[in-house]
Amino acid sequence: MTATHKPLGSLSVSPLSLGGNVFGWTADEAQSFAVLDAYVAGGGNFIDTADVYSAWIPGNKGGESETVIGNWLASRGNRSDVVIATKVGAHPDLKGLSPATIKSAVDASLARLRTDYIDLYYTHYDDESVEVPEFLVALDDLVRAGKVREIAASNISAKRLEESLAFSAREGLARYVALQPHYNLVSRDTYEGELAEVAARHGLAAVPYFALASGFLTGKYRPGTHVDSARSGGAVKYVDTDRGRRVLQALDTVAAAHQAEPATIALAWLAAQPTVVAPIASARTVEQLPALLAVSELTLTDAELALLNEASA
């Protein structure tokens, strides 16, 4: 484990997880390879994707991101140097968490990723039509078969998470070691409170998605500005809110003090929160990466954290 890497279950991960949602969507294979190469060269080792990325694009069917990552792994021969996280349950052809779906989905992901194991396998969305014992036994089977090293959850209620952890403990099965919540400076109530308390109580590592609020927290979306981005719809909704304006002002203040980008400050705030091990952020171009990777070098003062907490409350 390097000085900056943190434990996540039995894994060791860098302080920034690279989001793979853009691969095969807004970044073609050549761009994606360049971003992945630069991320690893910058000390990163934790790549996040899902079997559904990017089925929402006309002409795509899901699995595009995994395919790009698999091609990159094969061409670079570096599988053992990186931690690959992917997810099950949202692919158009393999929705939900029935044992049969999980079994089919993992094999499809392994084939696209061109690997024989997945380091971290998330249930992408909870499926309350399936009882906890059913899907956890299926996930435990994957761990025992060596197809998956660790399991994790995303988009799950505190109650179902608690129930899942209790069942694993009682039956001696693989247990969730991480949680991927929606969490950032303009969306705190999606994690803080009951869900964060369950994670803290059980020692789960939080790996927040939408860490930069679809790009809003990079600071490039301001009142009166237009940004040409496939994701701008997700960001502009914050521009004209009181909280959005307060947060940008606080980010600008702290960024100036550190001579850093607002994105770095937003990620550093997340990294300083209890349970958070590595925020997820994606980069479409190599030029977007330095501000993200800089989170490993930047520590906010108590006063700066207090300023950001107050602005985002």
C-alpha positions as CSV (number, residue, x, y, z in Angstrom):
1,M,0.0,0.0,0.0
2,T,1.5,3.4,-0.9
3,A,1.4,6.2,1.5
4,T,-1.8,7.7,0.1
5,H,-3.6,4.4,-0.6
6,K,-6.4,3.4,1.8
7,P,-7.8,0.1,2.8
8,L,-11.2,-1.0,1.4
9,G,-12.0,-4.4,2.6
10,S,-9.0,-6.5,1.5
11,L,-8.2,-4.0,-1.3
12,S,-5.9,-1.0,-1.3
13,V,-7.3,2.0,-3.3
14,S,-6.1,5.5,-4.3
15,P,-7.9,8.5,-2.9
16,L,-9.6,9.3,-6.2
17,S,-11.7,6.7,-8.0
18,L,-11.9,7.3,-11.7
19,G,-15.5,7.2,-13.0
20,G,-15.8,5.1,-16.1
21,N,-19.3,6.3,-17.1
22,V,-17.8,8.5,-19.9
23,F,-15.9,5.7,-21.6
24,G,-17.7,4.7,-24.8
25,W,-20.0,7.7,-24.3
26,T,-18.5,11.2,-24.4
27,A,-14.9,9.8,-24.6
28,D,-14.1,7.4,-27.5
29,E,-11.7,4.5,-27.0
30,A,-8.6,6.5,-27.9
31,Q,-9.6,9.3,-25.5
32,S,-10.5,6.8,-22.8
33,F,-7.1,5.0,-23.1
34,A,-5.3,8.4,-22.8
35,V,-7.3,9.3,-19.6
36,L,-6.8,5.8,-18.1
37,D,-3.0,6.0,-18.9
38,A,-2.7,9.5,-17.3
39,Y,-4.8,8.4,-14.3
40,V,-2.5,5.5,-13.5
41,A,0.6,7.6,-14.3
42,G,-0.7,10.1,-11.7
43,G,-0.9,7.4,-9.0
44,G,-4.5,6.3,-9.4
45,N,-5.5,2.6,-9.2
46,F,-9.3,2.5,-8.6
47,I,-11.5,2.4,-11.7
48,D,-15.3,2.5,-11.3
49,T,-17.8,1.3,-14.0
50,A,-21.1,-0.6,-14.3
51,D,-22.6,-3.1,-16.8
52,V,-25.2,-0.5,-17.7
53,Y,-22.8,2.2,-18.9
54,S,-23.8,3.6,-21.3
55,A,-27.1,2.1,-22.3
56,W,-28.8,5.5,-22.2
57,I,-27.2,6.6,-25.4
58,P,-29.1,5.8,-28.6
59,G,-27.3,2.9,-30.4
60,N,-25.6,1.7,-27.2
61,K,-26.8,-1.4,-25.3
62,G,-24.8,-1.3,-22.1
63,G,-21.4,-2.7,-21.5
64,E,-19.6,-0.1,-23.6
65,S,-17.5,1.2,-20.7
66,E,-16.5,-2.2,-19.5
67,T,-15.5,-3.1,-23.0
68,V,-13.2,0.0,-23.3
69,I,-11.7,-0.8,-19.9
70,G,-11.2,-4.5,-20.8
71,N,-9.5,-3.5,-24.1
72,W,-7.2,-1.1,-22.2
73,L,-6.3,-3.7,-19.5
74,A,-5.5,-6.2,-22.3
75,S,-3.3,-3.8,-24.2
76,R,-1.5,-2.5,-21.2
77,G,-1.1,-5.9,-19.4
78,N,-1.6,-4.2,-16.0
79,R,-4.6,-6.0,-14.6
80,S,-2.9,-6.8,-11.2
81,D,-2.0,-3.1,-10.8
82,V,-5.5,-1.7,-10.7
83,V,-8.7,-2.2,-8.7
84,I,-11.7,-2.6,-11.0
85,A,-15.2,-2.0,-9.6
86,T,-18.3,-2.7,-11.6
87,K,-22.0,-3.2,-10.8
88,V,-24.9,-5.5,-11.4
89,G,-28.7,-4.9,-11.6
90,A,-29.3,-2.1,-14.0
91,H,-28.3,-3.5,-17.5
92,P,-31.4,-3.4,-19.8
93,D,-31.2,-7.1,-20.4
94,L,-30.2,-8.1,-16.8
95,K,-32.2,-5.9,-14.4
96,G,-32.6,-6.7,-10.7
97,L,-30.9,-8.9,-8.2
98,S,-32.3,-12.4,-8.7
99,P,-29.6,-15.1,-8.3
100,A,-29.9,-16.1,-12.0
101,T,-29.5,-12.4,-13.1
102,I,-26.4,-11.9,-10.9
103,K,-24.8,-15.1,-12.2
104,S,-25.4,-14.1,-15.9
105,A,-24.4,-10.5,-15.4
106,V,-21.1,-11.3,-13.7
107,D,-20.0,-13.6,-16.5
108,A,-20.9,-10.9,-19.1
109,S,-19.0,-8.3,-17.2
110,L,-15.9,-10.6,-16.8
111,A,-16.0,-11.2,-20.6
112,R,-16.2,-7.5,-21.5
113,L,-13.5,-6.6,-18.9
114,R,-11.3,-9.4,-20.3
115,T,-10.4,-10.6,-16.8
116,D,-11.2,-13.6,-14.6
117,Y,-12.0,-11.6,-11.5
118,I,-13.7,-8.3,-10.4
119,D,-12.1,-6.6,-7.4
120,L,-15.3,-4.8,-6.1
121,Y,-18.8,-5.9,-7.3
122,Y,-21.7,-3.6,-6.4
123,T,-25.4,-4.2,-6.3
124,H,-26.2,-1.1,-8.4
125,Y,-29.7,-0.6,-7.1
126,D,-31.4,-2.5,-4.3
127,D,-34.1,-4.9,-5.6
128,E,-36.7,-5.2,-2.9
129,S,-38.6,-7.9,-4.8
130,V,-35.6,-10.2,-3.9
131,E,-35.1,-11.2,-0.3
132,V,-31.7,-10.3,1.3
133,P,-30.7,-14.0,1.8
134,E,-31.3,-14.8,-1.9
135,F,-29.0,-12.2,-3.4
136,L,-26.3,-12.4,-0.7
137,V,-26.0,-16.1,-1.1
138,A,-25.6,-15.5,-4.9
139,L,-22.9,-12.9,-4.3
140,D,-21.2,-15.1,-1.7
141,D,-21.1,-17.9,-4.4
142,L,-19.2,-15.5,-6.7
143,V,-16.6,-14.7,-4.0
144,R,-16.1,-18.4,-3.3
145,A,-15.7,-19.1,-7.0
146,G,-13.0,-16.4,-7.2
147,K,-15.0,-14.3,-9.7
148,V,-15.3,-11.4,-7.2
149,R,-12.9,-10.3,-4.4
150,E,-15.2,-8.0,-2.4
151,I,-18.9,-7.0,-2.6
152,A,-20.5,-3.6,-2.1
153,A,-23.8,-1.8,-2.3
154,S,-25.2,1.3,-4.0
155,N,-28.6,3.0,-3.9
156,I,-29.8,1.0,-0.9
157,S,-31.8,2.1,2.2
158,A,-30.2,2.1,5.6
159,K,-32.7,-0.5,6.7
160,R,-31.9,-3.0,3.9
161,L,-28.2,-2.3,4.3
162,E,-28.4,-3.1,8.0
163,E,-30.4,-6.2,7.2
164,S,-27.8,-7.4,4.6
165,L,-24.9,-6.9,7.0
166,A,-26.6,-8.7,9.8
167,F,-27.4,-11.7,7.5
168,S,-23.8,-11.9,6.3
169,A,-22.5,-11.9,9.8
170,R,-25.0,-14.4,11.0
171,E,-24.4,-16.9,8.2
172,G,-20.7,-16.3,7.7
173,L,-21.1,-15.1,4.2
174,A,-19.3,-12.4,2.2
175,R,-20.4,-9.0,3.5
176,Y,-20.6,-5.6,2.0
177,V,-17.4,-3.7,2.6
178,A,-18.3,-0.5,0.8
179,L,-21.2,1.7,0.0
180,Q,-21.5,4.0,-3.1
181,P,-23.9,6.8,-2.1
182,H,-24.9,10.0,-3.9
183,Y,-23.0,12.6,-2.0
184,N,-21.5,16.0,-2.6
185,L,-21.5,19.6,-1.3
186,V,-24.9,20.3,-2.8
187,S,-26.4,16.9,-2.0
188,R,-25.6,16.1,1.6
189,D,-28.9,14.6,2.8
190,T,-28.6,11.8,0.2
191,Y,-26.0,10.3,2.5
192,E,-25.6,12.1,5.9
193,G,-27.8,10.8,8.6
194,E,-29.1,7.2,8.9
195,L,-27.2,5.7,5.9
196,A,-23.9,7.3,6.9
197,E,-24.5,6.0,10.5
198,V,-24.9,2.4,9.3
199,A,-21.7,2.7,7.3
200,A,-19.8,4.1,10.2
201,R,-21.1,1.5,12.7
202,H,-20.1,-1.4,10.4
203,G,-16.8,0.1,9.1
204,L,-18.0,0.4,5.5
205,A,-15.9,2.5,3.1
206,A,-18.0,5.2,1.4
207,V,-17.2,5.8,-2.3
208,P,-19.4,8.7,-3.3
209,Y,-20.8,9.1,-6.8
210,F,-21.8,12.5,-8.3
211,A,-18.9,13.8,-6.2
212,L,-18.8,16.9,-8.4
213,A,-22.6,17.2,-8.9
214,S,-22.4,16.4,-12.7
215,G,-19.7,19.1,-13.0
216,F,-21.3,21.9,-11.1
217,L,-18.7,21.8,-8.4
218,T,-15.9,22.3,-11.0
219,G,-17.0,26.0,-11.0
220,K,-17.5,26.1,-14.7
221,Y,-21.3,26.4,-14.5
222,R,-22.1,30.0,-13.4
223,P,-25.2,32.2,-13.8
224,G,-25.2,33.6,-17.3
225,T,-22.7,31.1,-18.7
226,H,-23.3,28.3,-21.2
227,V,-21.3,25.1,-21.1
228,D,-21.4,22.7,-24.0
229,S,-21.5,19.4,-22.2
230,A,-23.6,16.2,-22.4
231,R,-23.9,16.4,-18.7
232,S,-24.8,20.1,-18.3
233,G,-28.4,19.4,-17.6
234,G,-27.5,17.8,-14.3
235,A,-25.3,20.8,-13.3
236,V,-27.4,23.8,-14.3
237,K,-30.1,22.9,-11.9
238,Y,-27.9,24.1,-9.0
239,V,-26.8,27.4,-10.6
240,D,-29.7,29.5,-9.6
241,T,-30.2,28.0,-6.1
242,D,-29.2,29.8,-2.9
243,R,-27.2,26.8,-1.8
244,G,-25.5,26.6,-5.2
245,R,-24.4,30.2,-5.1
246,R,-23.2,29.9,-1.5
247,V,-21.2,26.8,-2.2
248,L,-19.5,28.3,-5.3
249,Q,-18.5,31.3,-3.3
250,A,-17.0,29.2,-0.6
251,L,-15.2,27.0,-3.1
252,D,-13.8,30.1,-4.8
253,T,-12.5,31.4,-1.4
254,V,-10.9,28.1,-0.4
255,A,-9.5,27.4,-3.9
256,A,-7.8,30.9,-3.9
257,A,-6.1,30.2,-0.6
258,H,-4.7,26.9,-1.9
259,Q,-4.1,28.1,-5.5
260,A,-6.2,25.1,-6.5
261,E,-9.2,24.4,-8.7
262,P,-12.7,24.4,-7.2
263,A,-13.1,20.7,-8.2
264,T,-10.1,19.8,-6.1
265,I,-11.6,21.6,-3.1
266,A,-15.0,19.9,-3.5
267,L,-13.3,16.5,-3.6
268,A,-11.1,17.4,-0.6
269,W,-14.2,18.3,1.4
270,L,-15.7,14.9,0.5
271,A,-12.4,13.1,1.3
272,A,-12.4,14.7,4.8
273,Q,-15.9,13.4,5.7
274,P,-16.3,10.4,8.0
275,T,-16.4,7.0,6.3
276,V,-15.3,8.4,2.8
277,V,-12.4,6.5,1.4
278,A,-12.4,7.7,-2.3
279,P,-14.8,10.0,-4.1
280,I,-15.5,9.1,-7.7
281,A,-15.0,11.6,-10.5
282,S,-14.8,11.1,-14.2
283,A,-12.6,12.9,-16.8
284,R,-13.5,13.0,-20.5
285,T,-10.0,14.4,-21.4
286,V,-6.5,14.2,-19.9
287,E,-6.6,17.9,-19.2
288,Q,-9.4,17.4,-16.7
289,L,-7.4,14.9,-14.6
290,P,-4.9,17.0,-12.7
291,A,-7.5,18.9,-10.7
292,L,-9.1,15.5,-9.7
293,L,-5.8,13.7,-8.8
294,A,-4.7,16.8,-6.8
295,V,-7.1,15.7,-4.0
296,S,-4.4,13.3,-2.7
297,E,-2.1,16.2,-2.0
298,L,-4.5,18.7,-0.5
299,T,-5.8,18.8,3.1
300,L,-8.4,21.4,4.2
301,T,-8.1,23.3,7.5
302,D,-10.8,23.0,10.1
303,A,-11.8,26.6,9.3
304,E,-12.1,25.8,5.6
305,L,-14.2,22.7,6.3
306,A,-16.4,24.8,8.6
307,L,-16.9,27.4,5.8
308,L,-17.8,24.8,3.3
309,N,-20.1,23.0,5.8
310,E,-21.9,26.2,6.5
311,A,-22.3,27.2,2.8
312,S,-23.7,23.8,1.9
313,A,-26.0,23.4,4.9
